Amino acid sequence: MDVTVIVPCYQAAAYLRETLDCLPVGIRAIAVDDASTDETAQILADWQSKDSTHRKVMTHTQNLGLGATRNTGWQHASSEWILFLDADDLLEAGWAHALETYLAHTPPSGWLWHPYSEWDGERKRLRQTDRLLKAADLVTKRLPLSPSGSLIRRAVLEEVGGWSVSRDRVEDIDLWMRLWQAGHRPVSWSNTPWTRYRTNVGLTKDVEGHAQKVFARLDEFVERGWVRATERQEAEGEIWRQVGRTHHKAGRWEAARSAYDRSPSSLKTLLLRSLTYLHVAL
């Protein structure tokens, strides 16, 4: 299978071993340490020593951010396909065989995805998502794809310039939008949620800060003519609804209500808001 898995790492020691363990021996993988100061480097060294033929570790001397770290990984890969996996997420057992079978028998596009489960470390739930029919859906709908588990041809990444290295704006929807504007469309290669997306760490804990980075990216899309101003307004409402749901799932009731109040009023939102008063989690 002509695939390399890219694992960007920063202060990842708490969950990194579990993530690396989901990559079978023989699968090509490049882990990039973005100048971590915890035990990340030692964990990566131990992991590489068990299969040095297929496993590579690269290290930044200074912290450059997630986009730059992903870029370092794929730019040093020689495979046709690049699969991204964040250092706190997992790929379920059997993913490699399923993907190998798909790539061998199905003429693929240059951008593949599969469903994913949200996971708080104990419980899994299938992420509810929407279909993507136009560019604006990338910011107004519930995205069916996440960076972890996304599979993109290396040539396509070269074509669009890879991930944004800006640290004050989100890098995932930026890449999705640039892929879309370049004529590429995401194709689902499986109905199985092979990715387990961890929700109790990282961006899902600083949701307001993440939302502000999304809004900055939306403004850029409007300036470039990729999204209309009315679509940007719709997207902002959807983002606040998602912020509310993230807080709601974590039992942060007041924060959830505050976010719901900033999303468009609807029967569903009113119901969600009322559940926070009853302390009923999603």
C-alpha positions in Angstrom: 0.0 0.0 0.0 1.6 3.2 -1.2 0.6 5.3 1.9 2.5 7.2 4.5 0.9 8.2 7.8 1.9 11.6 9.2 1.7 12.1 12.9 2.3 15.7 14.1 3.3 15.8 17.8 3.5 18.5 20.4 3.5 17.9 24.1 1.8 14.6 23.1 3.2 12.2 25.7 -0.2 11.6 27.5 -1.8 9.9 24.5 1.0 9.3 22.0 1.8 5.7 22.8 -1.9 4.7 22.2 -1.9 6.6 18.9 1.3 5.0 17.6 0.1 1.6 18.7 -2.8 1.8 16.1 -0.2 1.9 13.3 0.7 -1.7 12.4 4.3 -2.8 11.9 5.1 -2.4 8.2 3.0 0.7 7.7 5.1 3.7 6.6 4.8 6.5 9.1 6.6 9.8 9.8 6.1 11.4 13.2 7.2 15.0 13.6 8.0 16.4 17.0 7.3 20.1 17.1 9.9 21.0 19.7 8.1 19.2 22.6 9.6 19.4 26.1 7.8 16.4 27.6 8.5 12.7 27.0 7.3 12.9 23.4 10.9 12.5 22.0 11.6 9.4 24.0 8.3 7.8 23.1 9.0 8.4 19.4 12.5 7.0 19.7 11.2 3.8 21.3 8.5 3.5 18.6 10.9 4.0 15.7 13.4 1.4 17.1 10.8 -1.3 16.7 10.5 -0.8 12.9 13.2 1.5 11.7 12.7 0.5 8.1 9.2 2.0 7.9 9.1 4.5 10.8 10.8 7.9 10.7 11.0 10.6 13.4 11.7 14.2 12.5 12.2 17.0 15.1 11.7 20.8 14.9 14.2 22.8 16.9 11.5 25.4 17.6 7.8 25.2 17.8 6.3 26.0 14.4 2.6 25.0 14.9 0.4 22.3 13.6 0.2 23.2 10.0 4.0 23.5 9.6 4.4 20.2 11.4 2.1 18.4 9.1 3.9 19.9 6.1 7.3 18.7 7.4 5.9 15.2 7.5 4.3 14.9 4.1 7.1 16.8 2.3 9.5 14.1 3.5 7.3 11.3 2.4 7.8 9.6 -1.0 4.5 7.7 -1.2 1.6 8.4 -3.5 -0.8 8.9 -0.7 -0.6 10.8 2.6 -2.8 9.9 5.6 -2.9 12.4 8.5 -3.4 11.3 12.1 -3.2 13.7 15.1 -1.2 12.5 18.1 -4.2 12.1 20.4 -6.5 10.4 17.9 -6.7 6.7 16.9 -7.4 4.6 13.8 -9.5 1.5 14.6 -8.2 -2.0 14.2 -8.6 -3.2 10.6 -8.2 0.2 9.0 -5.0 -0.6 7.1 -6.4 -3.8 5.5 -9.7 -2.0 4.5 -7.8 0.9 2.9 -5.4 -1.4 1.1 -8.4 -3.3 -0.4 -10.1 0.0 -1.5 -7.0 1.4 -3.1 -6.3 -1.8 -5.0 -9.8 -2.1 -6.5 -11.3 1.3 -6.7 -10.1 4.2 -9.0 -9.7 6.8 -6.3 -9.9 10.6 -6.5 -7.1 12.7 -5.0 -9.0 13.4 -1.7 -10.5 10.6 0.4 -12.3 10.5 3.8 -14.3 8.2 6.0 -16.7 8.9 8.9 -15.3 9.4 12.4 -16.4 8.8 16.0 -16.2 11.4 18.7 -14.5 9.9 21.8 -14.0 11.3 25.3 -11.6 8.5 26.4 -14.5 6.3 27.5 -17.5 6.6 25.2 -17.7 6.7 21.4 -20.4 8.3 19.4 -20.7 8.6 15.6 -20.3 12.2 14.5 -23.5 13.5 12.8 -22.6 15.3 9.6 -24.0 16.8 6.4 -23.4 16.3 2.7 -21.1 18.7 1.0 -22.6 20.0 -2.3 -20.9 23.4 -2.7 -17.9 25.4 -1.4 -19.9 27.2 1.2 -21.0 23.9 2.8 -17.4 23.6 4.1 -18.2 26.4 6.5 -22.0 26.3 6.9 -22.6 22.5 7.4 -21.4 19.9 9.8 -18.3 18.6 8.2 -18.1 14.8 7.6 -14.3 14.8 7.6 -11.6 15.6 10.1 -7.8 16.1 9.6 -7.2 12.7 11.3 -8.0 10.0 8.8 -8.0 12.3 5.8 -6.1 10.8 2.9 -4.8 13.1 0.1 -2.5 12.4 -2.8 0.9 13.8 -2.3 0.8 15.5 -5.7 -2.5 17.2 -4.8 -0.9 18.6 -1.6 2.0 19.9 -3.7 -0.5 21.5 -6.1 -2.3 23.5 -3.4 0.7 24.2 -1.2 -0.1 21.9 1.7 -1.4 23.1 5.1 -1.5 26.8 6.1 1.3 27.7 8.6 -0.7 30.6 10.0 -1.2 30.2 13.8 -4.0 32.7 14.2 -6.4 31.0 11.9 -7.6 27.4 11.5 -5.7 25.3 9.0 -8.2 22.5 8.3 -11.1 24.3 6.6 -8.5 26.4 4.8 -7.0 23.3 3.2 -10.4 21.9 2.5 -11.5 25.2 0.8 -8.3 25.4 -1.3 -8.7 21.8 -2.4 -12.3 22.6 -3.4 -11.3 25.8 -5.3 -8.7 23.8 -7.1 -11.4 21.4 -8.4 -10.9 18.5 -6.0 -13.9 16.9 -4.2 -13.8 14.7 -1.1 -14.8 11.1 -1.8 -15.8 8.7 1.0 -13.9 5.5 0.7 -15.7 3.7 3.5 -18.9 3.9 5.6 -17.0 2.7 8.6 -15.9 5.3 11.2 -12.2 4.2 11.2 -11.1 7.4 13.0 -11.6 7.9 16.8 -11.4 11.6 17.4 -10.6 12.5 20.9 -12.8 15.3 22.4 -11.4 15.7 25.9 -8.2 17.4 24.9 -6.8 20.1 22.6 -9.0 22.4 20.5 -12.2 20.9 21.9 -11.3 22.3 25.3 -10.6 25.9 24.0 -13.6 26.1 21.8 -14.1 29.9 22.0 -10.5 30.5 21.0 -10.8 28.0 18.1 -14.0 29.7 17.0 -12.2 33.1 16.7 -9.6 31.5 14.5 -12.5 30.1 12.3 -14.1 33.5 12.0 -10.7 35.0 10.9 -10.5 32.4 8.2 -14.1 33.0 7.1 -13.3 36.7 6.7 -10.5 35.7 4.4 -12.8 33.5 2.3 -15.2 36.4 1.9 -12.4 38.7 0.8 -11.3 36.1 -1.8 -14.8 35.6 -3.1 -15.0 32.0 -2.1 -17.9 32.6 0.3 -20.6 35.2 0.2 -21.2 37.6 3.1 -24.6 36.0 3.7 -23.0 32.6 3.8 -20.4 33.9 6.2 -23.2 35.0 8.5 -24.9 31.6 8.3 -21.5 29.9 9.0 -21.0 32.0 12.1 -24.4 30.9 13.5 -23.5 27.3 12.8 -20.1 27.6 14.5 -21.7 29.1 17.7 -24.2 26.2 17.7 -21.3 23.7 17.5 -19.5 25.6 20.3 -22.7 25.3 22.4 -22.9 21.5 21.7 -19.2 21.0 22.6 -19.8 22.7 26.0 -23.1 20.9 26.4 -21.4 17.5 25.9 -18.8 18.4 28.5 -21.5 19.5 31.0 -20.4 23.2 30.9 -24.0 24.3 31.1 -23.7 28.1 31.3 -21.1 28.2 28.5 -23.4 26.1 26.4 -26.3 28.4 26.9 -24.2 31.5 26.1 -23.1 29.9 22.8 -26.6 28.7 21.9 -27.8 32.3 22.4 -25.4 33.4 19.7 -26.7 30.9 17.2 -29.8 31.3 15.1 -33.0 30.7 17.0 -34.7 27.4 16.1 -36.9 24.8 17.8 -33.9 22.5 18.0 -31.7 25.1 19.6 -34.4 26.1 22.1 -34.7 22.4 23.0 -30.9 22.1 23.4 -30.8 25.2 25.6 -33.6 23.9 27.8 -31.7 20.7 28.4 -28.8 22.6 29.9 -31.1 23.9 32.7 -32.0 20.3 33.5 -28.3 19.3 33.3 -29.1 16.7 30.6 -25.9 16.0 28.6 -25.9 15.1 24.9 
